[in-house]
Amino acid sequence: MSSGSVFGKVCSFVVDVRAELDRVSWPSRKEVIITTIVVFVIALISAIFFALVDTAWYKIIHSMIGK
């Protein structure tokens, strides 16, 4: 395989990628902000839930062990 054909394939790949990116429907700034806030809220709720479950298990196990 000659280097010219590799260069041609790379150029073709880059052209195809740019064409594909033109077809992508990008979210609006408002959508990005809203979904980011939703992710942070869900992460916070999950962290609080798992902290409570962890604390409950800790107390249950330590009461059974007697420490």
Secondary structure by P-SEA (a helix, b strand, c coil): ccaaaaaaaaaaaaaaaaaaaaacccccaaaaaaaaaaaaaaaaaaaaaaaaaaaaaaaaaaaaacc
